[in-house]
Amino acid sequence: MKSQGLVGVVGAGYVGIATATVLASWGLATVLVENNPDRFALLGERRIPFFEPELEKVLVEVAESGTLRFSRTLEDLADADVVLVCVGTPPTATGALDLMALEQVVERLVEVARRGAVIVIKSTVPPGTTTRLAGVVATRRPDLPLVSCPEFLQEGSCLDDVRRPSRVVVGGADATACRKVAALFAPGGAPVIITDATSAELVKYGANAFPATKISFVNELSHFCDLVGADVTVVAAGIGADPRIGPAFLRAGLGFGGSCFPKDVHALEDLGASLGYQSLLLKACSEINAQQKDRVVAKIRDALGGTLRGRRVAVLGVAFKPGTDDLRQAPALDVVGKLIAEGALVAATDPVAAPGPPELPREATFVADVYRCIEGADALLLATEWPEYRSLDWERVRSLMHGNVIVDGRNFLDGVRLVELRFDYHGVGRPALSRPTSRSDDAAGPGPAR
Ligand SMILES: NC(=O)c1ccc[n+]([C@@H]2O[C@H](COP(=O)([O-])OP(=O)(O)OC[C@H]3O[C@@H](n4cnc5c(N)ncnc54)[C@H](O)[C@@H]3O)[C@@H](O)[C@H]2O)c1
């Protein structure tokens, strides 16, 4: 591709590492700055601090070729033409976003950036933030344009999402700066939307709040299914087949988690509140999401005869979704806390994530081996739909468990087969399945419990 100047990327998280690696793989000289000593040391060993195997492979290639370099200091970006800021914007205890890291980086770039360098906010920030920061920067360095270019990648497919984005959205007051940023991502071949910074920021929030709302919508339907005895997997398939709706994010279960959906839905709701608008839809979206965990805990409690005290529950999967080891806002961890609060003895497992305190409550044990985790359990909760859990040796699982209750928090397992193996199977928003006990029923095979 056409030779360009140096690109700086700040923050070696999912967004920063994926962005820096892809830009370098397109031939752009890139420097990735990370100030956390442990993360920086890992990068020095050409390793990444989270589970994204494909991304790590390409990072090794571009680091070995010298196109991607690592630094601990923003001073090393003094020659960069464009600096993409990808630091975290986590929620604080009050739910408001902590923009301190972002503001500190911008502040330092004002001191070190070369004349005319474009500062790009890739971190997810409340609408209005880039324009506000641009105003502050302009008082000292009017030559430095600030641009918003939100990131839409998903964990588990970071590399492909950055390489081939569905769209590139760039917003800012300086049209030349916006075009320069869009040009960086041109090899991805995505349609480009150039707009003002606040609209760009709102695209990001809308793009996360919409699928989150879809998940809460199907979870709301799962409640109706429980009430009327329908099967939400069939209902969702029927709805999702409508081209106006589509099947994505229509899987009922434990609800959404991760570092983005919960945070972004809250942030948008908070933004409305700060401007005197109460968003009923976003409030309901979060409340339904919280309620799903209670519903699943209630299913386990009911299946175990009305109390969890002293009962052993094995939780399969703790990562917030398969394909990642990210535990931020993982629904499984929330459920573990609730089970423990009701006196259950909880063992959890995951094929990739390895939670310790403070993520996993002290009272719970983490057991890396799935079969050891299951040993002696009265009930098993499938909390994260890792593909390997579908193909477990379920006969072995049955022989290792003390009880026979399976609550499938993701409607992911083969309930009919599990019932044949004499499990008592409960999904979310679908009739429970259990093997009939009488001789005549036995002949009829498994069917919905009455
Ligand atoms: N994770 C996702 O799936 C995803 C997707 C799209 C957008 N986002 C948004 O992108 C932003 C980054 O998310 P993430 O998950 O990659 O974050 P992360 O928390 O995994 O990583 C951020 C990194 O920035 C580093 N950092 C902080 N201050 C620094 C400084 N002054 N200099 C150098 N490094 C510094 C931190 O040490 C950390 O390694 C957030 O705003 C997030 O909401 C995340």
The ligand as a MOL file (V3000), in Angstrom:
LIG
                    3D

  0  0  0     0  0            999 V3000
M  V30 BEGIN CTAB
M  V30 COUNTS 44 48 0 0 0
M  V30 BEGIN ATOM
M  V30 1 N -13.0600 -5.2590 24.4200 0
M  V30 2 C -13.9130 -5.0830 23.4340 0
M  V30 3 O -14.5120 -6.0290 22.9200 0
M  V30 4 C -14.1670 -3.7030 22.8830 0
M  V30 5 C -14.8140 -3.5680 21.6530 0
M  V30 6 C -15.0410 -2.2900 21.1460 0
M  V30 7 C -14.6990 -1.1730 21.8910 0
M  V30 8 N -14.1060 -1.3420 23.1190 0 CHG=1
M  V30 9 C -13.7520 -0.1390 23.8590 0
M  V30 10 O -12.3700 0.1280 23.5810 0
M  V30 11 C -11.6930 0.6130 24.7540 0
M  V30 12 C -10.5660 -0.3360 25.1020 0
M  V30 13 O -11.1290 -1.5920 25.4150 0
M  V30 14 P -10.2160 -2.8740 25.6880 0
M  V30 15 O -11.1200 -3.9850 26.0540 0
M  V30 16 O -9.2500 -3.0240 24.5770 0 CHG=-1
M  V30 17 O -9.4340 -2.3310 26.9900 0
M  V30 18 P -8.4800 -3.0470 28.0020 0
M  V30 19 O -8.9010 -2.5900 29.3340 0
M  V30 20 O -8.3820 -4.5190 27.7110 0
M  V30 21 O -7.0420 -2.4230 27.6520 0
M  V30 22 C -6.7450 -1.0670 27.7780 0
M  V30 23 C -5.2200 -0.9440 27.9230 0
M  V30 24 O -4.8440 0.4290 27.9520 0
M  V30 25 C -3.7140 0.5360 28.7930 0
M  V30 26 N -3.4880 1.9310 29.2160 0
M  V30 27 C -4.2070 2.6860 30.0660 0
M  V30 28 N -3.6530 3.8960 30.1960 0
M  V30 29 C -2.5520 3.9290 29.4010 0
M  V30 30 C -1.5710 4.9090 29.1090 0
M  V30 31 N -1.5780 6.1130 29.6860 0
M  V30 32 N -0.5750 4.5880 28.2540 0
M  V30 33 C -0.5320 3.3580 27.6750 0
M  V30 34 N -1.4490 2.3930 27.9280 0
M  V30 35 C -2.4470 2.6700 28.7790 0
M  V30 36 C -4.0700 -0.3900 29.9430 0
M  V30 37 O -2.9490 -0.7370 30.7480 0
M  V30 38 C -4.6560 -1.5750 29.1900 0
M  V30 39 O -3.6640 -2.5170 28.8600 0
M  V30 40 C -12.7780 0.7340 25.8190 0
M  V30 41 O -13.2960 2.0280 25.7810 0
M  V30 42 C -13.8360 -0.2610 25.3750 0
M  V30 43 O -15.1200 0.0810 25.8370 0
M  V30 44 C -13.8050 -2.5640 23.6150 0
M  V30 END ATOM
M  V30 BEGIN BOND
M  V30 1 1 1 2
M  V30 2 2 2 3
M  V30 3 1 2 4
M  V30 4 1 4 5
M  V30 5 2 4 44
M  V30 6 2 5 6
M  V30 7 1 6 7
M  V30 8 2 7 8
M  V30 9 1 8 9
M  V30 10 1 8 44
M  V30 11 1 9 10
M  V30 12 1 9 42
M  V30 13 1 10 11
M  V30 14 1 11 12
M  V30 15 1 11 40
M  V30 16 1 12 13
M  V30 17 1 13 14
M  V30 18 2 14 15
M  V30 19 1 14 16
M  V30 20 1 14 17
M  V30 21 1 17 18
M  V30 22 2 18 19
M  V30 23 1 18 20
M  V30 24 1 18 21
M  V30 25 1 21 22
M  V30 26 1 22 23
M  V30 27 1 23 24
M  V30 28 1 23 38
M  V30 29 1 24 25
M  V30 30 1 25 26
M  V30 31 1 25 36
M  V30 32 1 26 27
M  V30 33 1 26 35
M  V30 34 2 27 28
M  V30 35 1 28 29
M  V30 36 1 29 30
M  V30 37 2 29 35
M  V30 38 1 30 31
M  V30 39 2 30 32
M  V30 40 1 32 33
M  V30 41 2 33 34
M  V30 42 1 34 35
M  V30 43 1 36 37
M  V30 44 1 36 38
M  V30 45 1 38 39
M  V30 46 1 40 41
M  V30 47 1 40 42
M  V30 48 1 42 43
M  V30 END BOND
M  V30 END CTAB
M  END
